[in-house]
Amino acid sequence: MAEFVTVTAAATQLGVNRRTIQRRIRVGDMKGHKTPGGHWRVDVESLTGDLTLAEFAGMVGVHPLTARRWCVNEKVPGAYQTAGGHWRIPLAAVDHVGRART
């Protein structure tokens, strides 16, 4: 059986705003649901892993080539390239970049 945590607990663990978690559940990037009382719960298995370049670009509202340029220029904290040359971005970078753009 799946284990669920509150949105606040998930946000604290990942270092992001709780609205980021709610948005990721709504768009299907994370597994979760609303309780009958209207509270969000997040599947613990969704709390691991980094974003692909396309996922990151979609979440911050830019073209993937723009997101790639940011990664190359080290403007996305924690972004790294895999052995195959693909970019991976920590979820916490979404909030960081979002705050920097406003």
N, C-alpha and C positions, 0 to 999 in steps of 0.2 A: 504494500500500500504506500502511496506517495506521502511524503512529509511536506507540510506547508508552514511558512512563517509569515509574519505580518509584513506589510510593505515597508514600514519603518525599519524593521530589523534587516530586511533585505537591502534597503538603501544605505543603512549604516555599514553593513558588511562590505558593500561595493564602493562606498565613498561617493554616492551620487544623491541627488534630490529624490524624494519619494515620488514626485510626479513623473520623473524619468522612468521609474519602475512601472507605474500605472500605464504610461504611454506604451511601453514595450509589451505589456500584457495585451493591451487593446489591439495593437498592430500585429500581434502574433510572434514577436521576437522572444518572448518568455512565456513559460507556462504558468497559469494562475487563473483565479476566478474571484467572483464576488460572492460573499456569503449571503444568506437570506436577509441578514441585517444590514447589508450594503457595504461591508468591509472587504477590502482586497486581501487575498492570500496568494502567496507566491510559492511555486514548487521549488523546493531546495535544489533540485537538479539543474534548474535554470540559472543558478547563481555562479556557475563556473564558466570558464571560456571567455575568449576575447571576440571582438567584432571583426568581421571582414571589412575591407575598404568600402565595399558597396553598402553594407549595413550602416557603417559609420556615416557615410555621405548622406544616406537617406534620413538618418536621425537628426543630423545637423542642418539639413536642407541645402546641400551644395552638390555640384556635379562630382562624380567620382574622381575625375582628373584634378579638380581643385583640392579634394581631400588628399589625393596622392602627393600633390605638390607640397601641401602643408606637412605631410609626413617626411618627405625628402628634406625639407627645410627645417625640420625639428621643431615645428610649431604645435605638434600634437604630443603631449606628455605621455611617455610610456609606449609610443608606437614602435613596432619592431618588424623586421622582415624575417619570414620563415626561411628555412634552408632552400626552399623552392623559389624564393624571391617575392612571395606574397606578403602584403602588409597585414598586420594584426594590430588592433587598437583596443586598449582596456576600456571598459564601459565608463569608468570615471572620467575619461577624456571627453565624453560627450558634454557633461556639465561644464567642464573647464573651457572647452571651445565655445560653448553656448554663451557663457558669461563674457568671454573675451570679445565676442562679436557684437554684444549689445552696448 
